[in-house]
Amino acid sequence: MLEERKIPREWVMLALESPDHTEIGADNNVHYIKESNEFGPRTFRVIVNPRATPNRVITFFFDRRLRTPL
């Protein structure tokens, strides 16, 4: 997934290790939200299934809905 989207693995790790915000989704997945200024002010979201062992990253995407700083 990361290679296809040309997303540095470091971004995912940064969001997981030091998120700016976290949310629990309706499906109980954890959403790690992180701001990045690497390519302009953008916010990305890493969604993790905490019930899987080990925890599984489901997806990573730039969240256009979050245009204002957290």
Rosetta blueprint (number, residue, H / E / L):
1 M L
2 L H
3 E H
4 E H
5 R H
6 K L
7 I L
8 P L
9 R H
10 E H
11 W H
12 V H
13 M H
14 L H
15 A H
16 L H
17 E H
18 S L
19 P L
20 D L
21 H E
22 T E
23 E E
24 I E
25 G L
26 A L
27 D L
28 N L
29 N L
30 V E
31 H E
32 Y E
33 I E
34 K E
35 E E
36 S E
37 N L
38 E L
39 F L
40 G L
41 P L
42 R E
43 T E
44 F E
45 R E
46 V E
47 I E
48 V E
49 N E
50 P L
51 R L
52 A L
53 T L
54 P L
55 N L
56 R E
57 V E
58 I E
59 T E
60 F E
61 F E
62 F E
63 D L
64 R L
65 R L
66 L L
67 R L
68 T L
69 P L
70 L L
